[in-house]
């Protein structure tokens, strides 16, 4: 058991996927894909047996080729045990969970799923001696894992030192050595301006990876030269680090404002008012104070995910406090533009919707999925189908069965056009389940039979059809139901 910890935006995912995994080479190892607790299951939830959403999301990411129905009833211990049997006791299983803190976001109603998931991890570690598990997690969520699955070595990731930052900028070959030094010096230097107009410079010895990445990316696009290498002279003539950071702030604010239906200028003003003091330094605010009737709690978390805010946990209560990621963002934030044209990527909205869904923030997930539908071109049939199916899941989880049925039917039509018969069958099964839940058994049987005709080998759909047939026969014979359990 190993923990990789650090705040949002510090580079945990990059270290894991680009730094650690490429170095793992051995015939005596089974390296699973990086696990996540959010992400699409590829199967409408209404057509699945009862399951723990965190477990299923993790197993789907560890084994993306297995159908969701075969994984839905497995525990983490079951899955790892199956892997161990296939590879033998001499093969070590390396598994990782990235963004493991997603487990603790969302409503209290999900607590039973959280407890069960953590216990499954603990059982897997105890029962499967060949399992080596790495949990990548924000520091405020670390105690929740350790309390159940136990302690282990902890690698705490911090900001980049000066030499590390220079290698990160110069290494890919886009910036000359002198330009890299100039760029890093600018990112390290924050201008602190007071309400009375006085100012001073603060220079740090560390560099935030997310800011470095944002500035390098924007300047590379802006300063493309024939040689492909940006020199210090070119950087000084045409490069503006403050403008790059201002664009970074503007894009993050606009993206969060759009999905929450908040004016961009108002959200930027709220950030300055809440997180910048009168003497021009960073201020902190408790999570409960960031939420108002006009500003849901998910706004601050979304800004943290976009590496504009950083959260800290205050012992012993464990309450969350937010602050700006860095003093270096204060002046760019003050001068950021409120008129931003955002690239509209429906796939990004779908990913955000899935993450909000797994954390139980269903209203936010619905807004993201609706945005994916809004921006997806009419020709992007698969994306539109996936968004419609997700909207069906969200409606089903909130017991809005008529609404869920409508979304599932629309998604089935779109998947029919792209000739994905497996997806059509799963959606027909989901429609059948919404009809079963409303007692419309005859109609449900028709949908489930159509699903079985398309995927006759799927045991879950066959079981749903068998249940519906038996239940209809029971009621036709005068029984008062339900006679069987439909889960």
BELKANOR-V518546 format. One record per backbone hydrogen bond with DSSP energy under -1.0 kcal/mol. NH is the residue of the N-H (numbers start at 0). CO is the residue of the C=O. If there is no record, write none. Layout:
nh:NH co:CO
nh:NH co:CO
This chain:
nh:1 co:132
nh:2 co:152
nh:3 co:134
nh:4 co:154
nh:5 co:136
nh:9 co:6
nh:14 co:10
nh:15 co:11
nh:16 co:12
nh:17 co:13
nh:19 co:14
nh:20 co:15
nh:22 co:19
nh:23 co:20
nh:28 co:25
nh:29 co:91
nh:31 co:93
nh:34 co:95
nh:46 co:43
nh:47 co:44
nh:49 co:486
nh:55 co:51
nh:56 co:52
nh:57 co:53
nh:58 co:54
nh:59 co:55
nh:60 co:56
nh:61 co:57
nh:62 co:58
nh:65 co:62
nh:71 co:67
nh:73 co:70
nh:78 co:74
nh:79 co:75
nh:80 co:76
nh:81 co:77
nh:82 co:78
nh:83 co:79
nh:84 co:80
nh:85 co:81
nh:86 co:82
nh:87 co:83
nh:90 co:87
nh:91 co:27
nh:92 co:129
nh:93 co:29
nh:94 co:131
nh:96 co:133
nh:97 co:34
nh:99 co:135
nh:101 co:98
nh:102 co:99
nh:103 co:100
nh:104 co:101
nh:109 co:106
nh:110 co:107
nh:113 co:109
nh:114 co:110
nh:115 co:111
nh:116 co:112
nh:117 co:113
nh:118 co:114
nh:119 co:115
nh:120 co:116
nh:121 co:117
nh:122 co:118
nh:123 co:119
nh:124 co:120
nh:125 co:121
nh:126 co:122
nh:127 co:123
nh:130 co:127
nh:131 co:92
nh:133 co:94
nh:134 co:1
nh:135 co:96
nh:136 co:3
nh:140 co:137
nh:141 co:138
nh:145 co:141
nh:146 co:142
nh:147 co:144
nh:148 co:144
nh:149 co:145
nh:154 co:2
nh:156 co:4
nh:159 co:206
nh:164 co:160
nh:165 co:161
nh:166 co:162
nh:167 co:163
nh:168 co:164
nh:169 co:165
nh:170 co:166
nh:172 co:169
nh:175 co:229
nh:179 co:175
nh:180 co:176
nh:181 co:177
nh:182 co:178
nh:183 co:179
nh:184 co:180
nh:185 co:181
nh:186 co:182
nh:187 co:183
nh:189 co:201
nh:191 co:199
nh:193 co:197
nh:194 co:277
nh:196 co:193
nh:199 co:191
nh:201 co:189
nh:203 co:187
nh:206 co:159
nh:211 co:207
nh:212 co:208
nh:213 co:209
nh:214 co:210
nh:215 co:211
nh:216 co:212
nh:217 co:213
nh:218 co:214
nh:219 co:215
nh:220 co:216
nh:221 co:217
nh:222 co:218
nh:227 co:224
nh:229 co:173
nh:234 co:230
nh:235 co:231
nh:236 co:232
nh:237 co:233
nh:238 co:234
nh:243 co:239
nh:244 co:240
nh:245 co:241
nh:246 co:242
nh:247 co:243
nh:248 co:244
nh:249 co:245
nh:250 co:246
nh:251 co:247
nh:252 co:248
nh:253 co:249
nh:254 co:250
nh:255 co:251
nh:256 co:252
nh:257 co:253
nh:258 co:254
nh:259 co:255
nh:261 co:256
nh:266 co:262
nh:267 co:263
nh:268 co:264
nh:269 co:265
nh:270 co:266
nh:271 co:267
nh:272 co:268
nh:273 co:269
nh:274 co:270
nh:275 co:271
nh:276 co:280
nh:279 co:276
nh:282 co:274
nh:284 co:321
nh:286 co:319
nh:288 co:285
nh:289 co:286
nh:291 co:294
nh:294 co:291
nh:298 co:295
nh:300 co:296
nh:301 co:297
nh:302 co:298
nh:303 co:299
nh:304 co:300
nh:305 co:301
nh:306 co:303
nh:307 co:302
nh:308 co:302
nh:309 co:322
nh:311 co:320
nh:313 co:318
nh:317 co:313
nh:320 co:311
nh:321 co:284
nh:322 co:309
nh:324 co:307
nh:328 co:325
nh:329 co:326
nh:332 co:328
nh:333 co:329
nh:334 co:330
nh:348 co:344
nh:349 co:345
nh:350 co:346
nh:351 co:347
nh:352 co:348
nh:353 co:349
nh:354 co:350
nh:355 co:351
nh:356 co:352
nh:357 co:353
nh:358 co:354
nh:359 co:356
nh:360 co:355
nh:361 co:359
nh:364 co:360
nh:365 co:361
nh:366 co:362
nh:367 co:363
nh:368 co:364
nh:369 co:365
nh:370 co:366
nh:371 co:367
nh:372 co:368
nh:373 co:369
nh:374 co:370
nh:375 co:371
nh:379 co:376
nh:380 co:378
nh:383 co:379
nh:384 co:380
nh:385 co:381
nh:386 co:382
nh:387 co:383
nh:388 co:384
nh:389 co:385
nh:390 co:386
nh:391 co:387
nh:392 co:388
nh:393 co:389
nh:394 co:390
nh:395 co:391
nh:396 co:392
nh:398 co:395
nh:399 co:394
nh:400 co:398
nh:403 co:399
nh:404 co:400
nh:405 co:401
nh:406 co:402
nh:407 co:403
nh:408 co:404
nh:409 co:405
nh:410 co:406
nh:411 co:407
nh:412 co:408
nh:413 co:409
nh:414 co:410
nh:415 co:411
nh:416 co:412
nh:417 co:413
nh:418 co:415
nh:419 co:414
nh:423 co:419
nh:424 co:420
nh:425 co:421
nh:426 co:422
nh:427 co:423
nh:428 co:424
nh:429 co:425
nh:430 co:426
nh:431 co:427
nh:432 co:428
nh:433 co:429
nh:434 co:430
nh:435 co:431
nh:436 co:432
nh:438 co:435
nh:439 co:434
nh:440 co:438
nh:443 co:439
nh:444 co:440
nh:445 co:441
nh:446 co:442
nh:447 co:443
nh:448 co:444
nh:449 co:445
nh:450 co:446
nh:451 co:447
nh:452 co:448
nh:453 co:449
nh:454 co:450
nh:457 co:454
nh:461 co:457
nh:462 co:458
nh:463 co:459
nh:464 co:460
nh:465 co:461
nh:466 co:462
nh:467 co:463
nh:468 co:464
nh:469 co:465
nh:470 co:466
nh:471 co:467
nh:472 co:468
nh:473 co:469
nh:474 co:470
nh:475 co:471
nh:476 co:472
nh:477 co:474
nh:478 co:473
